[in-house]
Amino acid sequence: KGNDQFRIEYVMRTLTPDLQIIAPMREGRRLPDGQREPWTRLEEIAYAEAHGLDLAQTRERIWSVDENLWGRSIEGGRLEDPSYAPPEEIFRWTRSLAEAPEEPRVLTIGFEEGVPVALDGAPMDPLTLVTTLNTWAGEHGVGRVDIMEDRMLGLKVRENYECPASVVLLTAHRALEALVCTASELKFKAQVDREWGELAYKGLWFDPLKEDLEAFIASVQRRVTGSVTLRLAKGSCVVIGRQSPWALYSEDLASFDSKTFDQSESLGIVKTHGMQSRMYWMLKTARTRP
């Protein structure tokens, strides 16, 4: 029922099309009449126990857990009930809000062309930076996600995630993009991000559209250089400062206390703003009057 079968087999069929793919759990077990039936999770655990295979799951704790550098997913068992509150025992990377420190943590992430390269002013390789943020943010309860997910088979499932570093990095990265990108770039990139994410979710890593989208992303990221300061506290991750040599923000122009920008020059634009929607409203109200 999971998505990984699609992702893994797509890659294998792309890179090694001549290999035969054997998936016993998907194919199920053969019955005496020659038919096949799927394995249940409890039957899988029983099989593993009978054959001396060590599993993290038990009959009492039947959670299915996947984990890598970027995050940790937990599903299965009672978690399949969307109304069931996740027990604290399923979490490993993040503290509960009750256990999170009272004192917030303030940190600064440095970026070069969209890539995080420094933490609190110290240059850092990506692996160390992500693992450090997983620890720091997790201590403050940042990164817990509880969502309903639409799988590739059409099933709607409940997923719980722990992803402290990714929450912090994505929050910081978006804040820096908002500072250096034009409004039209941000609007279009939101569409690109969604499309790229959909391709990645489906495992379509070699799709030509992914290459096309990444060409645009690489172009935009050339100016995403600077630093972002965030505050971590009781499950929240809040941007409290950002700076960049490519900033499109001018305090002198934006300030209400400055006379650099002549506000009277906006009069002509104000008069024509929303002209088509105003015309529509006048026509609509005229037609609906008794």
Summary of the structure (lengths in Angstrom):
residues: 290
radius of gyration: 25.6
end to end distance: 57.7
largest distance: 87.0
contacts: 721
relative contact order: 0.11
helix: 43%
strand: 20%
